Amino acid sequence: MAAFGFVFVMLPCLAIAGFTCFAACRAQRHKAFKLLAGVCLTVGLTAALTPVGVLVWLLTL
């Protein structure tokens, strides 16, 4: 049950933090922040789509 809590509670929270970091870094002018924005977007998308993948996987069992 702890694994389900991590997948369906913690990962969406991490996704929100990743998208917020993406928006904050994207608004900066320095080129290093643009690179960091790409990393934050990747983390956010991965964290947001993992619960969807787990749910689809569980429905196919």
OpenMM code with the backbone's topology and positions (N, CA, C; nanometers):
from openmm import Vec3, app, unit

residues = "MET ALA ALA PHE GLY PHE VAL PHE VAL MET LEU PRO CYS LEU ALA ILE ALA GLY PHE THR CYS PHE ALA ALA CYS ARG ALA GLN ARG HIS LYS ALA PHE LYS LEU LEU ALA GLY VAL CYS LEU THR VAL GLY LEU THR ALA ALA LEU THR PRO VAL GLY VAL LEU VAL TRP LEU LEU THR LEU".split()
positions = [
    Vec3(0.0806, -0.1190, 0.0000),
    Vec3(0.0000, 0.0000, 0.0000),
    Vec3(0.0856, 0.1264, 0.0000),
    Vec3(0.2014, 0.1194, 0.0598),
    Vec3(0.2886, 0.2364, 0.0605),
    Vec3(0.3345, 0.2716, -0.0803),
    Vec3(0.3524, 0.1705, -0.1634),
    Vec3(0.3923, 0.1971, -0.3022),
    Vec3(0.2826, 0.2712, -0.3774),
    Vec3(0.1573, 0.2350, -0.3535),
    Vec3(0.0469, 0.3054, -0.4180),
    Vec3(0.0386, 0.4497, -0.3690),
    Vec3(0.0639, 0.4707, -0.2413),
    Vec3(0.0659, 0.6060, -0.1877),
    Vec3(0.1749, 0.6906, -0.2510),
    Vec3(0.2905, 0.6295, -0.2728),
    Vec3(0.3992, 0.7019, -0.3375),
    Vec3(0.3634, 0.7360, -0.4813),
    Vec3(0.3084, 0.6381, -0.5531),
    Vec3(0.2798, 0.6586, -0.6953),
    Vec3(0.1654, 0.7568, -0.7157),
    Vec3(0.0604, 0.7459, -0.6363),
    Vec3(-0.0591, 0.8254, -0.6623),
    Vec3(-0.0702, 0.9520, -0.5773),
    Vec3(0.0200, 0.9720, -0.4801),
    Vec3(0.0164, 1.0946, -0.3999),
    Vec3(0.1462, 1.1740, -0.4176),
    Vec3(0.2597, 1.1107, -0.3950),
    Vec3(0.3860, 1.1828, -0.3970),
    Vec3(0.4286, 1.2242, -0.5375),
    Vec3(0.4096, 1.1376, -0.6364),
    Vec3(0.4520, 1.1737, -0.7711),
    Vec3(0.3719, 1.2890, -0.8304),
    Vec3(0.2393, 1.2957, -0.8106),
    Vec3(0.1695, 1.4170, -0.8574),
    Vec3(0.2173, 1.5442, -0.7863),
    Vec3(0.2511, 1.5336, -0.6590),
    Vec3(0.3061, 1.6502, -0.5880),
    Vec3(0.4407, 1.6900, -0.6472),
    Vec3(0.5232, 1.5924, -0.6785),
    Vec3(0.6517, 1.6200, -0.7428),
    Vec3(0.6312, 1.6796, -0.8815),
    Vec3(0.5272, 1.6361, -0.9513),
    Vec3(0.4980, 1.6917, -1.0830),
    Vec3(0.4612, 1.8389, -1.0725),
    Vec3(0.3818, 1.8747, -0.9733),
    Vec3(0.3448, 2.0152, -0.9546),
    Vec3(0.4690, 2.0987, -0.9240),
    Vec3(0.5559, 2.0469, -0.8411),
    Vec3(0.6801, 2.1182, -0.8099),
    Vec3(0.7685, 2.1311, -0.9339),
    Vec3(0.7740, 2.0264, -1.0147),
    Vec3(0.8532, 2.0312, -1.1375),
    Vec3(0.7999, 2.1331, -1.2369),
    Vec3(0.6672, 2.1402, -1.2517),
    Vec3(0.6080, 2.2374, -1.3434),
    Vec3(0.6249, 2.3800, -1.2918),
    Vec3(0.6195, 2.3980, -1.1601),
    Vec3(0.6424, 2.5307, -1.1019),
    Vec3(0.7868, 2.5738, -1.1233),
    Vec3(0.8786, 2.4813, -1.1028),
    Vec3(1.0206, 2.5091, -1.1279),
    Vec3(1.0435, 2.5417, -1.2756),
    Vec3(0.9765, 2.4695, -1.3637),
    Vec3(0.9874, 2.4953, -1.5074),
    Vec3(0.9435, 2.6375, -1.5403),
    Vec3(0.8289, 2.6787, -1.4858),
    Vec3(0.7778, 2.8125, -1.5142),
    Vec3(0.8697, 2.9209, -1.4581),
    Vec3(0.9216, 2.8989, -1.3381),
    Vec3(1.0101, 2.9979, -1.2769),
    Vec3(1.1416, 3.0092, -1.3528),
    Vec3(1.1970, 2.8977, -1.3938),
    Vec3(1.3248, 2.9000, -1.4658),
    Vec3(1.3075, 2.9525, -1.6074),
    Vec3(1.1947, 2.9253, -1.6667),
    Vec3(1.1693, 2.9702, -1.8034),
    Vec3(1.1572, 3.1227, -1.8095),
    Vec3(1.1124, 3.1837, -1.7013),
    Vec3(1.0945, 3.3282, -1.6979),
    Vec3(1.2266, 3.4042, -1.6813),
    Vec3(1.3341, 3.3354, -1.6465),
    Vec3(1.4631, 3.4013, -1.6266),
    Vec3(1.5312, 3.4262, -1.7610),
    Vec3(1.6234, 3.5184, -1.7622),
    Vec3(1.6886, 3.5553, -1.8876),
    Vec3(1.8185, 3.4772, -1.9131),
    Vec3(1.8826, 3.4302, -1.8088),
    Vec3(2.0127, 3.3640, -1.8244),
    Vec3(1.9957, 3.2293, -1.8937),
    Vec3(2.0921, 3.1941, -1.9766),
    Vec3(2.0831, 3.0716, -2.0559),
    Vec3(2.0873, 2.9455, -1.9697),
    Vec3(2.1561, 2.9502, -1.8568),
    Vec3(2.1630, 2.8335, -1.7684),
    Vec3(2.0256, 2.7990, -1.7125),
    Vec3(1.9434, 2.9009, -1.6883),
    Vec3(1.8084, 2.8753, -1.6385),
    Vec3(1.7213, 2.8099, -1.7450),
    Vec3(1.7478, 2.8394, -1.8704),
    Vec3(1.6729, 2.7752, -1.9790),
    Vec3(1.7030, 2.6249, -1.9804),
    Vec3(1.8279, 2.5878, -1.9567),
    Vec3(1.8651, 2.4469, -1.9489),
    Vec3(1.8013, 2.3811, -1.8269),
    Vec3(1.8034, 2.4505, -1.7150),
    Vec3(1.7407, 2.3984, -1.5937),
    Vec3(1.5902, 2.3842, -1.6119),
    Vec3(1.5300, 2.4725, -1.6902),
    Vec3(1.3868, 2.4625, -1.7183),
    Vec3(1.3561, 2.3333, -1.7940),
    Vec3(1.4425, 2.2944, -1.8853),
    Vec3(1.4232, 2.1678, -1.9562),
    Vec3(1.4317, 2.0484, -1.8637),
    Vec3(1.5227, 2.0536, -1.7693),
    Vec3(1.5354, 1.9452, -1.6714),
    Vec3(1.4110, 1.9386, -1.5831),
    Vec3(1.3640, 2.0545, -1.5391),
    Vec3(1.2438, 2.0575, -1.4544),
    Vec3(1.1220, 2.0083, -1.5307),
    Vec3(1.1118, 2.0428, -1.6584),
    Vec3(1.0001, 1.9954, -1.7384),
    Vec3(1.0048, 1.8440, -1.7548),
    Vec3(1.1227, 1.7898, -1.7757),
    Vec3(1.1373, 1.6449, -1.7887),
    Vec3(1.0976, 1.5738, -1.6600),
    Vec3(1.1422, 1.6257, -1.5475),
    Vec3(1.1063, 1.5663, -1.4179),
    Vec3(0.9556, 1.5763, -1.3948),
    Vec3(0.8980, 1.6910, -1.4253),
    Vec3(0.7546, 1.7101, -1.4064),
    Vec3(0.6708, 1.6187, -1.4930),
    Vec3(0.7078, 1.6056, -1.6191),
    Vec3(0.6327, 1.5178, -1.7083),
    Vec3(0.6465, 1.3713, -1.6683),
    Vec3(0.7649, 1.3312, -1.6294),
    Vec3(0.7848, 1.1930, -1.5863),
    Vec3(0.7030, 1.1623, -1.4620),
    Vec3(0.7049, 1.2547, -1.3668),
    Vec3(0.6298, 1.2340, -1.2429),
    Vec3(0.4795, 1.2383, -1.2674),
    Vec3(0.4352, 1.3177, -1.3640),
    Vec3(0.2918, 1.3275, -1.3916),
    Vec3(0.2407, 1.2071, -1.4699),
    Vec3(0.3221, 1.1520, -1.5569),
    Vec3(0.2759, 1.0429, -1.6421),
    Vec3(0.2970, 0.9044, -1.5818),
    Vec3(0.3801, 0.8919, -1.4808),
    Vec3(0.4022, 0.7625, -1.4174),
    Vec3(0.2755, 0.7056, -1.3543),
    Vec3(0.1963, 0.7834, -1.2783),
    Vec3(0.0719, 0.7265, -1.2243),
    Vec3(-0.0257, 0.6824, -1.3331),
    Vec3(-0.0281, 0.7535, -1.4443),
    Vec3(-0.1150, 0.7140, -1.5557),
    Vec3(-0.0692, 0.5797, -1.6127),
    Vec3(0.0607, 0.5641, -1.6288),
    Vec3(0.1142, 0.4373, -1.6779),
    Vec3(0.0879, 0.3221, -1.5828),
    Vec3(0.1009, 0.3477, -1.4535),
    Vec3(0.0729, 0.2433, -1.3545),
    Vec3(-0.0741, 0.2057, -1.3572),
    Vec3(-0.1613, 0.3044, -1.3704),
    Vec3(-0.3040, 0.2770, -1.3761),
    Vec3(-0.3413, 0.1955, -1.5003),
    Vec3(-0.2845, 0.2309, -1.6129),
    Vec3(-0.3095, 0.1544, -1.7359),
    Vec3(-0.2562, 0.0122, -1.7206),
    Vec3(-0.1390, -0.0010, -1.6610),
    Vec3(-0.0802, -0.1330, -1.6409),
    Vec3(-0.1688, -0.2177, -1.5490),
    Vec3(-0.2215, -0.1559, -1.4419),
    Vec3(-0.3079, -0.2295, -1.3493),
    Vec3(-0.4392, -0.2715, -1.4154),
    Vec3(-0.4902, -0.1903, -1.5057),
    Vec3(-0.6150, -0.2244, -1.5735),
    Vec3(-0.5978, -0.3357, -1.6757),
    Vec3(-0.4753, -0.3579, -1.7217),
    Vec3(-0.4517, -0.4636, -1.8195),
    Vec3(-0.4229, -0.5994, -1.7538),
    Vec3(-0.4073, -0.6019, -1.6231),
    Vec3(-0.3798, -0.7294, -1.5553),
    Vec3(-0.5020, -0.8185, -1.5530),
] * unit.nanometer
topology = app.Topology()
chain = topology.addChain("A")
for resn in residues:
    res = topology.addResidue(resn, chain)
    for name in ("N", "CA", "C"):
        topology.addAtom(name, app.Element.getBySymbol(name[0]), res)
